[in-house]
Amino acid sequence: MKYNEIAFCGYYGNLNSGDDSFCAIAAWGAHKFWKIDDVTFLSKSVPILTKKATCIGTGVKSDFEYLIKLVRCVRNIPVLVYAGGSIFHGREGLNRKAIDSFTSKKCIVGAIGVSIGPFKSTKDERGVINQLKKMSFLALRDKDSYDYAKSLNINCTPVYAFDLAAFMPKIYGTIKQMKVNKPKLLGVILCDTHGYGSETDNYINLVTALNHIGKHHNVKICFYIFNGNPITGDTFITKRMARDLDKSICFTIVNYCENPGVVFHAISQCDAVLSIRLHGGIFACLAKVPFILVEYHKKCTEFLNTINYNQKLRVGENLNSSDLENKLSMVLLNIEKCWSGDVESLIKISEQNFECMHELIFT
């Protein structure tokens, strides 16, 4: 049976560049790989996309009205895809619970470009396993999640893929500017959670390292706000760190942008990137920009493992100012290569996200 309608579910509409990329790629991929133009996002809003899509939150004036539209949609949609991110950890909010509860039993349900866990309790884990047993297809973005899914007695065969963001160069292309006798541009992407907020040891060590880098290298620091959410975002911590830099350090702040392609192109202009957000590292990797990713979460470690990231440049979770300064110097000066693979191979692996359900769509 050929389906011409599909709904995507994920952490969309929260002003986060990483999740924004999932939206853009889901709509693009549905059109390119599945020949589906009627795409619906189960979210209150979506970023700027390259393909036309419907968002059920458009024009909604209250949470209750949104919930009614959400339930009505999942009762009738023929295909539901959880696309991108750390979605399956067992701590879902009201919207996810409504989707899981009211989706029609006739609906084909699956997930692409996702990771599983970590779990905070056995109850959370049991809940996720029950969700996975309902899946008709499942593509995982890291090997740890893939191995875990393979160990379960679920109804579909898990597929090892990669993060959906791998398609960013395909959709938006890459832009490089020739630099002659200009300061090197160090992109910095912060996070106000996971123990990296102001006054923490990690924060102090990061400021110290950036001050030393700024004083000893011809470098300009550019802070990119990847999460512009007024409640959970990184605007406050970014402005705070900019104020805490030595007055001699040259810096700029680039605010959150709802167009993930613009963000990707901005990252591609950097000479190096230091990120405390997973997709800051992933965007840099895909743009072929040397980068250091702080391993604040299991998903960061899994990503670095997946691309065989250079062990000499890993900084782990707890930052040491002198160690971080040394490794930032190495990436800025290209003394050490971050990883030995190529972007095309990552894109090829990520195609499994869409190919894993090809037969369900076209047969």
N, C-alpha and C positions, 0 to 999 in steps of 0.2 A: 504493500500500500504506500502510495506517495503522499506524504504529509506536506501541507503548504502553510502550516501555522505552528509557531513554537513560542514558548515563554522561557525567559531566563531569570534565575534567582541567584542573588549573592549580596554582598555588602555594598550595594550601589547607592549613589545619591548622598554620600556622607562627606563629600569634598575631599576625597583622598585620591591622589594621582595614581597609585597602584591599582586600586579598585576601579578607577575611571578607565584604565587601560583594558580591564576585563570587559567592560561594557562595549568599548569601541571594537574590540576583537571579536566578541561574541556576535555582534550585529554583522560585522564584515565577514566572519567565518561562516555564518549561517547562509549568507548570500553566495559566497564563493564555493564552499564545499558541499552544501546541501541544496543549493538553488532555492532557498526559502527567503522570500522578501517580507513576509508578514511576521515580524518579530515584536514580541511584547516583553517589556521589562517589568518585573514585579517589584517596583520601588517607587518611592515618592518623587524622585527626580532622577535624571541621568545627565552625564556630561555632554559635551559637544561630540557628536558622532559623525563618521564619514558615510554611514548608510542610514536610510530612513528607518525609524522604529517607533513603536508606541510605548508610552510610559503610563501606567495606570494611575499614577499620582497627579498627572497633569490636570489642572483645574479643580482638584479636590480641596475643599475648604476646612475639613476637620479630620481627625484621626479615625473617628467612627465611620465617616463616609469612605475613607480610604480602605478601611478594613472590609466594608461591605463590597467594594469593587474588587478587592483582592480575592475574597471568597468566591464571588461570582465568576471571576476569571479562572481560578484553578479548578472549579467544578466543570468547566467546559473545554479547557485547553487540551489538545490531543497529545502534546509532547512538552514535558517540563525538564529543563536542564539547569542544574546547579553549576554555574560556570565561574571558576577562578576563586582562589583564596583558601584560607584556613577555615573552612566552613563547618567541618564535621568534628566538633569537640564536645558536644553534648550540653552546651549552655546557650541554647537558642532563645531569642526574644519572642515577643508576642506574634510578630509578623511571620516568623519561621514556623512557629507552632501552628498558626492558622493554615499556612501552606501545607504542612505535613498532615494536618488533620482533615482538611477539606478537599484535597486533590482527588479527583475522580479515580476509581479503581481501574477504569479503562485507559487512563492516561499512561503513556510510556514515560518513565522517570529515570533519569541518569545524571551523571556528574562528569565534568571535564575540567582539567587543570586545577584540581583541588588537592589539598593535603588532609590527613586524618590526625586528630589529636593535637597537642597532648591532652590527656584527660586529667581532671582534678579528682575524680572519684570513679569507683566501679559502676555506680549508677549512670554516670555520664557515658561511660564506655558502652554499657549495655544498650543505652538509648541510641547511640550511633550505630551499633551493630544492627539493631532492628531497622534503622533507616537504610543501611547499606543492603540489607536483604531484599528491599523493595526495588532495587536498582536493576535496570535492564542493560546498562552499560556504565562503566566506571574507569575514568582515565586519571591517574595520579601524577602529580608534578614532581615528586621526589621518591627516591628508592625506598626510604624507610616506610613511607605510607604504602607504597606498592607491596613491599614484603609483608606488611601487616595485613593488608587486604587479602593477599594470597593465602594467609594462614587461616582465614575465616571460611566458614561454610556458607557462602552467599551464592545467589542464583546466576551471577554473571562472572565472566573471566576478567579480572582487573588488567588494565593496560598501563604500561610504564610510559609516560609521556614527559612533558616539561611544562614550565609555567606558560600560560597563555600569552604573556607579554612578549614572548619570543617573536611574535609577528609584528612588533612595532616597526622595525626597519622595512618590512614588506609594505605596510600600510602608508607610512609617513616618509620613508626614505631617510637618509642621513645627510646632514649638512656640515661641512667642515670649512672653516675659514683659515686662510693663510695668515700666520702671525710672524711679524718681523720685528725683532727687538722690542717686544712687548712683555709686560709681566706675565708670568704663568698664571692661569686661572684655576684656583682650587675650589671646587664645588663642595659645599658642606650641607648635609641634610640631617636635621636633628629630630629627636623624638622626646616628648615630655613624659613618657611612661617608662616602665621596665627599669627604673632606677637610674635614669639619666636626666632627671629634672634638676633645677638649680639647687645649689648647696650640697649635692651629693659628691662623693669622692670622684665618681666618673666624670661629672661635670667639671669639677676643678681641674682634673688631669687633662681633660680635653681643651679647656681654655689655655692652660699652660703650654700644651703642645702647639696649639695654633699661634700663640704669641711668639714662641721660639721660631716656628716656621716662617712667620711673617717678618721677623727681624733678620733672619739669616738667608732668606731667599728672595729673589725678585718675584714676588707673588701677590696676587690680589685674591681675596677670599670673597666668594659669592655664596650667600646663604639662600637655599631654595626651600620654600615652605611647601612640602609635599602634602601635608594635611592641613587644610584651611578651615576645618570645623571649629566654630567658636567655642565649643565646650571641650572636645577631645583633641583638638589640633595643636599645632606647634608654633603658632604666631608668638605667643608670650615667651616661650623658651628661646626662640630665635632672637627676638629683640633684646632679651636679657643678655644673651651671650655676646651679641654685637656691642652692647654697652660695656661688657666686662673685658673686651679686648683692649690691648694697649692702644693708646691714642695714635701711635705711629702706624698702625696696621690699616691698610686700605681695604675696605669691604663694601659690598652692596647687599641688599636683601631683595629677592624676587618673590613676590607674593604668589599664593596658590592660583593656578589657572585651571579653568574647567575644560580646557582642550588638552588632552593627554599628548597630542602630537606636538604642541607648542612646548610642553614640558620636556619631551624627549629631545627635541631639537636644541633646547637650552642646555641640557646635560651634555649633548654631543659637542658643544663648544668648549667644554672644560679640558684642561690638561690632565687633571686628576680629580677624583671624587672621594670624599669621606662620607659615609652614610650610616645613620642609625635607623634607617628604614630599609626593609628588604628590597623594595622596588627602586630605591635610589641606586643600590648596587646592581640590580638587574638591568635598569635602564643604561647605566654606564657600561656594563658588560656588552650589551647589545649594540651600543654606539661605539664600541671599541675604544673606550676611554679607560685608562688605568684607574683602579678603584680599591678602596679598603672598606669592607663592610664589617661593622661591629656585630658580633654574634649574640645579640640580645635575646634571641628566641631560637628554638629548635629549627624553625623554618629557614633561618639564615644559615645555620650550620649545614643543613641538608642541601641548600642551593650551592654553597661553596664546595661541598663534597661532590655534587653532581658535575660541576664544571672542572673538577680537579684543580682547584685554586691553589696557588703557590703557598706552601706551608710556611715559608720564610716571611710572608707578609700578613699572616693571620694574627689578629690582635685579641681574639677571644671575646669574652663578655666583660671582664673587669679591666679597665684601661689603666695603663701605666704611662705617664706623660713622656718620659724619655724614650720608651719603646715605641710609642705611637709616633713621636716626632721622627725617629729614625726611619720607620717604615713609610711615613708620608714622604720623607725626603727621597726614598728609593723609588716610589711610584712617580713622583714629580719629575725626577731626573731620568726615569726609565732605566734605572740600574738593575731592577728585577722585573720580569714579566709577571703579570698577575695570574694568567692561565694560558695554557698551550693549545687550547682548542680553537674552533672557529665558529662564528655566528651561524653560518649556513647549516652546520650540523645540529645546532640547537633548534633552529627552525624546523628542520626535517623531523627531529624527535617530537616537536610540539604538534606536528601535523597529525600525530596519532590521536590527539584530543578530538579531532573532527572525524577522522577515519574510523574511530572505534564504533560509531553508531551509523556509519554509512549504509550498512545493509538494512538496518531498521527503517531508515528513511526511504530507500530506493527499492526495496523488495516487498 
